[in-house]
């Protein structure tokens, strides 16, 4: 039987609750893990190599791009951030379901490069509730909040390009929903067609 | 939000445990129901119209075929059996998930006619176990048993044409797996894309 883990793209606007949901998912099953991005940014004091990021040089990053090993990458403030395909594949071959928490542009790159990736978009129940959640964080000015909401609207419009849309109305329910999707996807016939040979094997 | 129920095609060889699994599914959720076939066969004494079958005349059956209202049909021993599309759609529009327990040829017809049907194939863990199950029923001669196993092998080879393959190793687990698939499928973005308008609606 095919025990290769899934590659799971998880997106959603800021304030949709992705991090909380991820925390609950990891508690449900220790074979579900988060992909660690590679970056050319300098390591900060409290950061740990291989836990927060894989800190690599610009040359190494470039080599990975040229080798076609970057499932997705982007540049922010002159630093590169990306996801190594060989790293993800190694984990999947070890039976881990690897989650990429990623924004919509990166997700698009991964969908194009990895045909068997499973994509899930988390939406808030409404823009009104998202606004309340962001407001309650109290970390942004009104202008920043409006910019963030504009961005959220744009992102939510991309949700239809994902395989699944999950509403985060209740965090437990949302984590449960995503776990259900992961379990169901493992029974997709194209993922487990080899099982037919096993069943039909005469002993 | 779209509350239209799913159309679920359920197939699997004789002895795979479809009926037991269905019984458990219906207990889990009373919005999951079985489609009732139409037939031109005479009603038997203990049969109930609308429960066992919809008993209709050959003319009525023919009209349904001509109207394109038969999702699938077949003829056995000069009697027609089939599934009315309008009947299924009415139930789905009332929010029911409708299960068609059907063999592989009928399933193929439904898949072709109903693009949003969800298809699940139940396999036994192995041909050896299937043989034991059928043998333990004690209802067939050795020759009949071999014929049934040959048919099972043919059917199992069709499993890859279904969306999902579920192994019936343990009946509770198998019913749980199918229930998970049904719940997950309700979050497929193409089924619920209207939700995006709801989320984005400014109030």
Interface residues (C-beta under 8 A of the other chain):
Chain A: X121 X123 X124 X125 X126 X127 X128 X153 X156 X157 X159 X160 X161 X162 X163 X164 X165 X166 X167 X177 X180 X181 X183 X184 X185 X187 X188 X189 X190 X192 X193 X195 X196 X198 X199 X200 X201 X202 X203
Chain B: X121 X123 X124 X125 X126 X127 X128 X153 X156 X157 X159 X160 X161 X162 X163 X164 X165 X166 X167 X177 X180 X181 X183 X184 X185 X187 X188 X189 X190 X192 X193 X195 X196 X198 X199 X200 X201 X202 X203
